[in-house]
Amino acid sequence: MAASRLLDVEARRMRERGEGFYTISSAGHESNAYVAHALRPGDPALLHYRSGGFFLARSLQAGRSLEDGVRAVLLGLAAAVADPASGGRHKVFGDASLAIIPQTSTIASHLPRAVGVAFAIGRAKRLGLLTRWAPDSVAVCSFGDASLNHSTAAGALNTAGYCVAQGLPLPIVFVCEDNGLGISVPTPSGWVSQAAHRPGIRYLAADGDDPETALLVTAEAADTARLERRPVLLHLRTVRYLAHAGSDVESGYRTPAAIAADLGRDPLLALAATIRGTDLAARYAAIGQRVGELAAEIAAAPRLTTATAVMAPLAPRDPDVIAVASARRAQDAVRRKAFDTRLPERAGNLTLAQCINAALTDAMAARPEVFVFGEDVGRKGGVYGLTRGLQQHFGVPRVFDTLLDEQAILGLGLGFGVSGLLPIPEIQYLAYLHNAEDQLRGEAASLRFFSDGTFRNPMLVRVAGLGYQKGFGGHFHNDNAVAVLRDIPGLVLAVPSRPEDAAPMLRSCLAAATTDGQVSVFLEPIALYHERDLHAPGDRGWLGPYSPDRHIPIGSARTHGDGADLTIATFGNGVRMSLRVADRIAAQGIRARVVDLRWLRPLPIEDLLREALATGRVLVADETRHSGGVGEGVITALVENGFTGPMARVASHDSFVPLGDAANLVLLSETDIEQAAQALMGA
């Protein structure tokens, strides 16, 4: 605890010397070391940025010296490459060998993952699956009193209580480190206690400046979670010293009396008062001197110096390794049982929905670590039948319905993934994903980056979306906003259009998840789920065969036709529309080929450029919005790679999608594509 306080002081000095980059301190919160003491060193921990005491205590528990723990923190403060948490990318508390999962600074965003970790511990134990954690582990997550007000925290606590109501084990300790302030905003007296009392969650409280009671209460919290396999909320009352951060002057918003009152509740002095027969002042000074010496040594430690080095954890993908992993199949007898002897590859041509359902069945049969969950995916089989039969064949423990909370759904996926399982969460509609997109941006895709590749959360998120759905429309069921997904570093965004491509693409995403910890979003065009025809009713031109072992490399396009006059680049619903347009303009003497991008991140630039050069003209048919749509990236990629031929782009309007036929007034249409093709040929 003393070392944590002295590290905070040294952090300010390092910042003044230009040798450090982080000054949010744990001073006053050192009592969180008691929480670490109550737990085992292998219990997964997701820590608040003021949990320095916990980190050093956990390091000592694991048999390391105090100097080892201090050095690790200093390396993080200096953004050194040797920082065990992030490799110099962010100052967080993390260490894979200590089961401490590094977190971002987004308020409370780690709580859904923490619930997911606890859920995964219980579910894996039930199924006899090995994970990164021992079967009797307890998850712990810490956060501040201001964070308790965030919707993410409220949702995570609600999910924990919901699990208890369902009779599900959830061994987790939520630690609210309550210093009474959210930067400058005081927390109302009694608020944390009132807000923390939740159905199904046991509430315990302790004062950080009462060591004897704090040790007893933290032990009770850990024992309750471990032995009863239920959630506990530990309300740890603390104080905040050294203001919010180095740039904060709290005398500008706090009274001298309030500051003085906090000084009277120092957890270090309270602990010192219980220790007899030791020269504490001399020990404190000696620790401080050694902290300063280590800081001076670390000042010259190497830092990241190239963009390639910074981004290294984001780009581990090996296509050859993924190809091998994609070939994994269940034994024939297992497959026949899973499909009730009706193997899909022998069923003739299938719809997009049928192929995705078959691919999910194959994945679950081949990989016992695969879990499918989301709203209505269980007995109902999904709103559109994509998960039909999965729960019947593989059981409720592996295919289960969740509560209606997208943050919770993705949080479960994050927890399952970081635990060593392979989750396939479903978000019912694309518009609903925006309620929880930070769980992808700030948590899922960033974990490899902020842990220097020592942690990962493999995950495939299935999302039903895009426009043109008939009979059940409106904005929230016909959303075409994907820009936020294309902006997330390291994320793979797949959009299958043809039935025969869906299973190989899904298989590649799962293979990349197992080999590289890849996070992928599988965006499925709702309007194409059950489509059967292409040009005319009954022609069955939009059906395709199912392949049980084929895979499609991530970032590879597919070209339909070999027209030499025009290249139409598109994706999703645009593929079907463009193929229909290509057939019509052929009668006008315009020979067009249609390039299905298939992957919106990464874009298949090499394939796209090759097909553009083959005709010398490119039309981008983009069903997303004109501003910020996919087409912007496609045109830019062509220009940056030297294509100089005529280009044009047609897209949906910058509008939300209304109900009924009015949707067709703002969405990309076949008429738009046809007229643009004719105009481009006249250029």
Order of alpha helices (4+ residues) and beta strands (2+ residues): alpha-alpha-beta-alpha-alpha-beta-alpha-beta-alpha-beta-beta-beta-alpha-beta-alpha-beta-alpha-alpha-alpha-alpha-alpha-alpha-alpha-beta-alpha-beta-alpha-beta-alpha-alpha-beta-alpha-beta-alpha-beta-beta-beta-alpha-beta-beta-alpha-beta-alpha-beta-alpha
